[in-house]
Every structure is written in C-alpha cells, then in structure tokens.
Amino acid sequence: MKVLPRTPSPNSLQDPLHSNASQAGSPEGEPIAFAPLPSNPSFLPSALKCARTIPSLDKIRLMPSKSTPRPTRNPSRSKSSGPSDPQADLQSDLQQIDALFHQAGLVRHRREKPAGVVRRARFQQAMPEELSPVPAHPRVAANGVEWLSVPGWDKKSWLMHGFSTRRGGVSRAYCPDDAPGELNLGFTSDDDRDNVLRNRQLLAEAVSGSASIPLVTVRQIHSNVLVIAGSGAGDRTCKGDGLMTDEPGLLLGIQTADCIPVLVADRKRKAVAAFHAGWRGTVQRIVETGIGRMRLQFGSQPEDLVAAIGPGIGPCCYAVGDEVLTAFESQFTYAPELFREVYDTDPVRTKYPMLFLTQRAPGHSPIGPSLHVNLMEANRRQLLAAGLKPGSIQVVGGCTSCQPQLFFSHRASKGRAGRMLSVIGIRGS
Ligand SMILES: [Zn+2]
C-alpha cells in the first residue's frame, strides 16, 4: 500500500489519514501502522501541513545543505565551510523524518527480531590450539595392537577394558600399500570382512588375553536406545547406542571414528556399560539415560561408578552449524559453556583481513569465527548430572582429528575412515 506518495495530490495526501489501520503495512517489511485519528479536529490542518512538507523528504536526502539547515552541536563547525560530520547529518535527517511521521499520526512498530534471521549468541573466543586435549600415548600389546587403557583401571582384576587406535592389525583399506596393516574394527564397505574379524580378535586378545571371547556390538543409530547384553540374547545384532551387562565373559564394544566413546564400570556390583555419544546421542542424553538404566537394571549407585571418556573429535576441531547449537540449547542450561568461537589462525588472513571480505550477508561468509562444540565436556557433564563424582571421571585419549596417524577420524579423512572399538567387560571366573 502506498503510504506516503512522493508527489502527493491533494486527494492522496488525505489517504494515509483516512486509511483503516488494519490495511497498514510497509512494502519493505517494516510495518507502519496508523494511529487512530485524533479526536481533536484542529489536528487535521497541521497534519495536512505536515503532509505537504513530506516532498521535502527527498530534498532532505538529496540536497541537505540547501533545503534544510541542520542543528549542530559544534557552532564553530557550522560556521566553517568544511565538510560536516556524515554521522551527525544522518542522525539529524532521521530525527526530522521521525518527527514528520509522528506529526502525521504514523506510528512505527519495530519487530523485536527480523523474521527468518537467526542471530548467533556470542561465545567465549579461542584459538584451536588452546582447546586441544592432551595427546594420547598408546600402549603396545604383544600382538602388535596399540591401545589405550584408563590409568588405575588395571588394578581392578575383574575388569577388562580398552580403547583401540588404528595401529596394529591386518587391514589395508585405509593406508598406503607400503604401510603396515591397520586395525580397522568396523565392517565398512572399503574393507574386507575377514580382515575386520581378524582385527577384532587381535583387539580382544590384547585387552582380555583371549582372542575367542565373545564381542557384543550394536548397530549404532545416534539415539539413546540402550541394549542389555547377555548370553541369552543370541546372535541378533540390535540397534542402539548403549550396551550394558553384569554377565562375565563378554566384551561390549562401541564403534567410533570421531564420536565420543564412554565406558562405565560399577565397582561394587560389577556391572559395565559402553556408550556411543555423537552430538545427536549427546543431545538425547545417551550417557545420562544409560546411568539411570544401570541403576534400575543392576541397582548401581552413582558413587560406586567410574567412567572414562575415550578418544574422539576435540573442541579444537569440531566445528558445527547452528542446528547443533540450537539442539544443545534446547536441552541443557549449561549449553553456552560447551561452545567456543574459534578463529582461523592463518597469518595472511590475520594481517590482511580486508583481502578476504565478501559481499555475502553477515553470518553467511566462510570467513570469521566458526562455532566449536566440546562433546567430551558435554558427556562429562552428563556423568556429573547422573551423580558420578568428578574424581571418578577420566578423559583418556586425545583428539582423533588432531592425531590422524594414531586414530581413524571421519572428519580428518573426509568421510573415508575405518572404525575404532572401545570395549569393556567382566572377566569370567
Ligand atoms: Zn583436534
């Protein structure tokens, strides 16, 4: 609707004042509503007078110095012939236009937030190197498999556990031809099934001393579905992202290649659990739900539980989109503490940022800070929320993406990666 014609006729001048308020709206998306007509008829002449001055809006913008002398805070400047302050000029124009609209009875309603534009909250800033977890140093088994154990857990003679790396094994799918074999433990499309089965035996042997111990895995679906493992379950592979048992003589295994593996053991009741926590599973509280299920299933008390967070993609490397932020914010009051804005450390960009400017709208350019989430901390918070003591939680292993020579990383290898296994079990008597 035409609100204020630039060349008004006497008739059109009255249109805004006699329009129905419900028809009001701005063609540019800034809604302009008409205030109710004033009850005092004496307003009308002044309003018309005001409307007649509206053509001068063009003059204000195009010929400010000739048509409208502006008030200035600096008298000396107004006397001089030098250039005026453009910011002050803009403010002055704006004030005059606002006054004209007000006189004409036009009220401007601003939206609190532009429609369709998601504004990202500001987070603490960091450089990638500040966020890197401590690099992992694996131990080497007699069969050549390199794996990580949790400090102190070896003393628990009833418990067997370990986080695999990519070193050791017989797979050749993800390494150069002249390199030694690797320990891919997932049935990926690139690798030979027999190699994966052999690798699984090698890891079981390294961790438990027996290559023939049954290994229970699930088809992982980034959920909070939990599976109770036992010898009565048969060979059927269940879907889920958490496994738990109190039955000795089994190894529970979770596959990862950037996602976070979490192992939990109940020291008193001798029960164990393994969880797969990618960002989706973390948002669905796989670990928190899993501890709750251990309490129901085994009578576990949180103070008796110990937990280890294994190697996964660290906050140094895990850049995510706004959908991840939105999902975390919808679930966790502490979500802002899990995110950092990370700046590119490219020195050319740092010194000459203007070279990299684009014409894209703010927030749509690849330049600038990226949003990184700390999944390890997110899962540590879930363990704490479930009642574990801070001293009972250990973070083992580094960032899979920072150490691609040691770990398989989905991101670092651009989607073509093997899988590692994090295993836990109760030794048979
Ligand atoms: Zn990293």
Residues whose N, C-alpha, C, O or C-beta is under 5 A from the ligand:
A	BS01	ZN	G314 C316 C317 C399 S401 C402
